Amino acid sequence: MAHQMAVESSRVTGDVIEAQEFPDLARRYGVRGVPMIVINETTEFVGALPESDYLAHVKEAVSGDGDQSSRESRLELV
């Protein structure tokens, strides 16, 4: 879903990182299952979620500063 969002908006970037190939990143984020989604370094969850739950996590991550129009959302799939 992160990639779909990135295609739709230039304010969203999505990265896929293979935990086996990048063990340092896997340790940094404490990957214990896949997919592990990290949003703006503030919100994370593991596993495939229904779209409504996924979007709730995205909204939670970008609502922190009250000015969503100027904040870039970065979604990383690990």
C-alpha positions as CSV (number, residue, x, y, z in Angstrom):
1,M,0.0,0.0,0.0
2,A,2.9,2.4,0.6
3,H,3.9,2.2,-3.0
4,Q,0.3,2.9,-4.1
5,M,0.4,6.0,-1.9
6,A,3.7,7.1,-3.3
7,V,2.4,6.8,-6.9
8,E,-0.6,8.9,-6.0
9,S,1.3,11.7,-4.1
10,S,4.7,13.3,-4.5
11,R,4.6,13.9,-0.7
12,V,4.8,10.2,0.0
13,T,7.8,7.9,-0.6
14,G,7.9,4.2,-0.1
15,D,10.9,1.9,0.2
16,V,11.1,-1.9,0.3
17,I,14.0,-3.2,2.3
18,E,14.9,-6.9,2.3
19,A,15.7,-7.7,6.0
20,Q,17.9,-10.6,5.0
21,E,20.1,-8.4,2.8
22,F,20.2,-5.4,5.2
23,P,20.7,-7.0,8.7
24,D,21.8,-3.7,10.2
25,L,18.5,-2.0,9.2
26,A,16.6,-5.1,10.5
27,R,18.3,-4.8,13.8
28,R,17.8,-1.0,13.9
29,Y,14.1,-1.4,13.5
30,G,13.8,-4.6,15.6
31,V,12.3,-6.6,12.7
32,R,10.7,-9.8,14.0
33,G,8.2,-10.3,11.3
34,V,7.4,-9.2,7.8
35,P,6.1,-7.0,6.5
36,M,7.1,-4.5,9.1
37,I,5.9,-1.0,8.3
38,V,7.6,2.1,9.7
39,I,6.1,5.5,9.1
40,N,8.0,8.7,9.8
41,E,10.1,6.9,12.4
42,T,7.1,7.3,14.8
43,T,4.6,4.6,14.0
44,E,5.2,1.0,13.2
45,F,3.3,-2.2,12.8
46,V,3.9,-5.8,11.7
47,G,1.8,-7.9,9.3
48,A,-0.7,-7.3,6.5
49,L,-3.5,-5.2,7.7
50,P,-6.9,-4.3,6.2
51,E,-6.7,-1.0,4.2
52,S,-8.8,0.9,6.9
53,D,-6.4,-0.1,9.7
54,Y,-3.3,0.7,7.5
55,L,-4.7,4.2,6.7
56,A,-5.5,4.7,10.4
57,H,-1.8,4.2,11.2
58,V,-0.8,6.6,8.4
59,K,-3.1,9.3,9.7
60,E,-1.7,8.8,13.2
61,A,1.8,9.2,11.9
62,V,1.2,12.4,10.0
63,S,-1.1,14.1,12.5
64,G,1.7,14.9,15.0
65,D,2.5,18.5,14.1
66,G,-1.0,19.7,13.1
67,D,0.3,21.0,9.7
68,Q,-0.2,18.0,7.4
69,S,0.1,20.2,4.2
70,S,3.8,20.8,4.7
71,R,4.9,17.5,6.2
72,E,6.3,14.8,4.0
73,S,5.1,11.3,4.8
74,R,7.7,8.6,4.4
75,L,6.5,5.0,4.6
76,E,9.1,2.3,4.7
77,L,8.3,-1.3,4.2
78,V,10.9,-3.6,5.9
